[in-house]
Structure formats: C-alpha cells, structure tokens
Amino acid sequence: MFINDFDAAFAEMDALARAFMGRGFDGRHGLREPAWAARTPEFVADEDGWTLHADLPGVTEDHLNVTVENGVLEVEATRAASTDDDTWTLKHREREATILRSRFRLPELADVDGIEAELSNGVLTLTVPRKAQAPARRITVRAS
C-alpha cells in the first residue's frame, strides 16, 4: 500500500532502475551501489603467516563457505533480504539479498592445512599460517 502518489512513482522508478542497472534509488542521493559493493577484505602478512579480515554484516556461519583449492582461497557469503510478515510491511530497503565472493591466490609458503576461520560480530578472520621453510643448504659443485 502506497502512502501517496510520490511513493507510487518512486517505487516505479526504483523498479525500473533495478531492472536496467541492477541497483535502485535511495531517495536522497540518486543511484546507490549495493551495500557490499564497496566492502573489500584486507589481507595482511607478518612473520607467522597471513590474516584476512572481511566485514560480513548480517552473515551467519551457516551462510558462509570458505574453501581452498589449488592454492586459491575462496570466501563465499550469502545474506537474505528482509521479507514482509504479518506484523510489518517493508517501506524501504537498503539491505539487499547478496552473494559476496572473494578469491585470493595464496603464497607458496602458505600452510593450507592449518587455515583457521572465525566469524565474530560480522567480521570474518581467516588465519593462514606460514609453512616452516627448509634452511638453505650449500650444494657442492664438482669439476668434471
């Protein structure tokens, strides 16, 4: 149910924008990017290995998939949009249903068997330990 004619016109414009551009209007600032479009994880290194921090607001463990295959770490998170129920009616949405996928090629010294993941307060932290590096050894060269 629309409150007035402006709401109806706005809803129609928003539907057209979503159909043609994949995103809608926010009513204040023109076109807006999906909420996760600007979210990029950070990947930092130290002497023990690497740590990835990714902001994943509204994502729970059961909607999060972290895999490693052929040296590539992939994070996939899904978040469902709110839906109307008997007690309320949605009037404006900025929390869209979203799938976020990020892939990272791991360094050669990454210990993929030791990767640990923790999701706390909407932040995913992946810890990738560094493999123990074999010490350099001197190779004797023989004359022929």
C-alpha positions in Angstrom: 0.0 0.0 0.0 1.4 3.4 -1.0 1.1 6.4 1.3 0.8 8.9 -1.6 1.3 9.3 -5.3 5.0 10.1 -4.8 5.6 6.7 -3.1 4.0 5.0 -6.1 6.1 7.0 -8.6 9.2 6.4 -6.6 8.5 2.6 -6.4 8.0 2.5 -10.2 11.3 4.4 -10.8 13.1 2.2 -8.4 11.8 -1.0 -10.1 12.9 0.4 -13.5 16.4 1.3 -12.2 16.8 -2.2 -10.6 15.6 -3.9 -13.9 18.0 -2.0 -16.1 21.0 -1.1 -13.9 20.9 -3.8 -11.2 20.5 -1.2 -8.5 17.9 1.2 -7.3 17.4 4.7 -6.0 17.9 5.6 -2.3 15.6 8.6 -2.4 18.3 11.1 -1.2 21.5 10.6 -3.2 20.4 9.2 -6.5 21.7 5.9 -7.6 23.3 3.8 -4.9 25.7 0.9 -5.0 24.6 -2.4 -3.3 25.7 -2.3 0.3 28.5 -4.8 -0.2 29.9 -3.3 -3.4 32.4 -1.1 -1.5 33.4 -3.8 1.0 36.8 -5.3 0.2 38.6 -7.6 2.6 42.1 -6.8 3.8 44.9 -9.3 3.6 47.9 -8.6 5.8 51.2 -10.5 6.4 53.5 -11.0 9.3 56.3 -13.4 10.2 53.8 -16.1 11.2 51.7 -16.0 8.1 48.8 -14.1 6.7 45.5 -12.8 8.1 42.4 -11.9 6.1 39.7 -9.7 7.7 36.4 -9.3 5.8 33.3 -7.3 7.0 30.3 -9.5 6.5 27.4 -7.8 8.3 24.3 -9.9 8.7 26.0 -13.1 7.7 25.9 -16.2 9.9 28.2 -19.2 9.9 25.6 -21.4 8.1 25.6 -18.9 5.2 29.4 -18.8 4.9 31.6 -21.1 2.8 35.4 -20.9 2.9 37.4 -23.3 0.6 40.9 -23.8 -0.6 41.6 -25.5 -3.9 44.9 -25.4 -5.9 46.3 -22.6 -3.8 43.3 -20.4 -4.1 41.3 -19.3 -1.0 37.7 -18.5 -1.8 35.2 -16.9 0.6 31.5 -17.0 -0.3 28.9 -15.4 1.9 25.1 -15.1 1.3 22.7 -12.8 3.0 18.9 -13.0 2.5 16.8 -9.8 2.3 14.1 -9.0 4.8 10.7 -10.1 3.9 7.3 -8.8 4.9 5.4 -10.7 7.5 2.0 -10.3 9.3 3.3 -7.7 11.8 5.0 -5.2 9.4 5.3 -4.0 5.9 8.6 -3.1 4.3 8.7 0.5 3.0 12.3 1.0 2.0 15.2 -1.5 1.5 18.9 -1.0 1.6 19.7 -4.5 3.0 19.6 -6.5 -0.2 19.9 -10.2 -0.7 23.5 -10.5 -1.6 26.2 -13.0 -2.5 29.7 -12.0 -1.9 32.6 -13.9 -3.4 36.3 -13.1 -3.0 39.2 -15.2 -4.2 42.9 -14.9 -3.2 45.9 -16.8 -4.6 47.8 -17.9 -1.5 51.6 -17.6 -1.3 53.6 -20.8 -2.0 54.6 -20.9 1.7 51.0 -20.9 2.9 50.1 -23.9 5.1 46.6 -24.7 3.7 46.1 -27.5 6.2 46.5 -25.0 9.1 44.0 -22.4 8.0 41.6 -21.3 10.7 38.4 -19.2 10.4 36.4 -17.2 13.0 33.3 -15.1 12.5 32.7 -12.6 15.3 30.4 -9.6 15.3 30.1 -9.6 11.5 33.9 -9.8 10.8 35.4 -12.9 9.3 39.0 -13.5 10.3 41.0 -16.1 8.4 44.4 -17.0 9.7 46.8 -18.7 7.2 50.0 -20.0 8.8 53.3 -20.0 7.1 55.0 -23.3 6.4 58.3 -24.0 8.1 60.9 -23.1 5.5 63.7 -25.6 4.9 67.0 -24.0 5.7 69.2 -23.1 2.7 71.9 -25.7 2.0 75.1 -25.4 0.2 75.4 -27.6 -2.9 78.9 -28.8 -3.8 79.9 -28.3 -7.3 82.2 -31.0 -8.8 84.5 -30.3 -11.6 84.3 -32.8 -14.5 
